C-alpha cells in the first residue's frame, strides 16, 4: 500500500465518492488539506468571502442536483462556528453537506490553544455526525462513514474536525481498494401500499401532500404518474414545490398560513383524506393541528421512523424512502387501474381546478412606488419554465411562493425550516455551480440581500452569473407585519437619507445604495422604480449576465408598507389586498380567471 498524508487520502476519497465541488476559505489550521487539494487537482474550489457564505454555497450546490454533496472547508475556531448556521439550514431541510474544519494539534486541545474550540460538541445537535478525529488511522473510516450517513435514511450534513498534526500524519492507504459503504433505505411493503390505497380509495375527496422527501429521492416523475393513475389532486409543500409542475391539471395549489394559495387552502379544507409522502407537517403548512386534521384521515410516509407521529398521530404510518414508497404504491395502483377497480375522482379533481380559476390574488398594479405583486407578475413573464428560483425567508419569499410559478423538481430552492437571512446569495452561487448554463434567479428582500452581500464578489471573481431580484421597501417587512399585533413599528425600518445615493429622490431615502454596492463588488445592477420598466430591466439583466458572466442585481423600489396575505389558521388567512376580479387582474396566473 502507498504511504501518504491523511489529507491526501481524504482528497482521494472525495473523488471516489463523487464529491468534487468545494467551497471555503483557507487558514493556517486547514492549510494541509488545501495543499492536498492543490496536489490532487481534481477538486474544484470556490473561494468564499465568509465561511458562513461558503457553507450556504455548499448547501445550494447539494440542492441543485440529485446526488450532489457540496464540500465546505474552513480553518479552526471561528471558521467552524461560522459554519453552524449553514449546518442548521442543511440539517433542517435534510440536505447532505460535508464540512471540514482545521483544529489545533491533539496535544493542545485541552490547553485553550489559539482558535481551539470544541466544534464537535457545538455541531453535534445540527449534524448526522460531528467528530474531531484524534487518530490518523481513523481518517479514512471517518470519511467513509460520513458519506454513508449523509446518504442513508433522512439525509443531512456531517462535520469532520481535523487537528493539524492528524492532517500531516502519514498513513498506509490504498484508494484502489477503497469502496463506499452500502446505503440502506427503508422500503414500503406490498401490504403497506395496499392498505394505504385501500384507505385512499375509501375516501370521496382524497389529496396527496408531496413533501421535500420526494425531491430528495428524485422521484417526482413517480409522484406525477401515481396522481394521474388515481386522478387525485396534489398539494406540494414549500419544500416539495415543483414535484408536480404548476401547470399540471392535478396541481391543487399550496396549503398553509403564509406560503400558500387561497384555492389550495379551500381544496384542502374540503378534503376527507390526505396521504403525506416525504413531508414533516411543518407548522406554517398546517396551522393548528385541530383545524388541519378535523374531518379527515391521514396516512404519513417518511424515511425517518421518529417523524411518524412527531406532529400528530396519523391513522396509518409507513417508514419508507419516498421514491421506494411511490414504487410500491404505483405497482398496486397500476394493477387496480387495469382491473377497473379505482374510483372516479374526476369531479373532485375538476373542482380543485375550478377553484384555481376563481381564487386568484391580484398582481396587476400600476402604483408608483410599486406594489410587490407586480414584480412577481413581470418575473412570471420574463422567466420561463426552465428557471430555478433561490430564496430564503421574508415577505419577499412568502409573496413569491404565492405568486411565482415552478415547473419541475429542484427549480424552487428554499431554506425552508431555518430560513437564515443572507442564505439566498451564496446559495444561488452554489446552485449556479450545480446547474452550469441554466437560468438561476435569486429573490431577496433588502435585508436578506444585505446579509452576506460580500459574496457577490465571489460570483464576479469566478464568473458565476445569475440574476438577483431585490424587492426593496427598506424595511424588515415580515417583522413589521408581525409587530402589528403589538401595535408598534419598532426598529424595523432600514430607511435613511443616504448622502451618497444615486437615482431619484425617492430611491435616496431608501438607505443603502444597492446598485453602488453591487457594482463595487464587481457585478452589474439595475434599479427599477416604475412597473412598466420591469420587463426591459429583466431583458437587460439577461443580456448583461450573458456578456459579463457575473451576477446581475435588479432592484425594484417598492412602496414602503405592503401586508402580504397570511393568518393563524387555514380558514382565516387574511387577504390584505383585493382578489382578482378579471383576467387582467392576474394575467400570468396558470389557470385563467373564470369570468
Secondary structure, DSSP 4 states (H G I P E B T S, - for coil): -EEEEHHHHHHHHHHHHT--EEEE---GGGHHHHHHHHHH--SEEEE-SSHHHHHHHHHHHHHHSTT--EEEEE-STHHHHHHHHHHHHHHHTT--EEEEEEE--GGGTTTT-TT---HHHHHGGGSSEEEEE-SGGGHHHHHHHHHHHHHSSS---EEEEEEHHHHH-EEEE-GGG--PPP-------HHHHHHHHHHHHT-SSEEEEE-HHHHHTT-HHHHHHHHHHHT--EEE-TTTTTSS-TTSTTB----SSSS--HHHHHHHHH-SEEEEES----HHHHSSHHHHHTT-EEEEEESSGGGTTTSS--SEEEE--HHHHHHHHHHHHHHHHHHT-S---HHHHHHHHHHHTT-PBP-----SSBPHHHHHHHHHHHS-TT-EEEE-SSHHHHHHHHH----STTSEEE--SS--TTHHHHHHHHHHHHTTTS-EEEEEEHHHHHTTGGGHHHHHHTT---EEEEEE-SB-HHHHHHGGGGT---S-B-----TT--S-HHHHTTSS-HHHHHHHTT-EEEEE-SGGGHHHHHHHHHHHHHHH-S-EEEEEEB-S--PPPB-SSTT--B--SPBP-SGGGGTT-SSPPP-
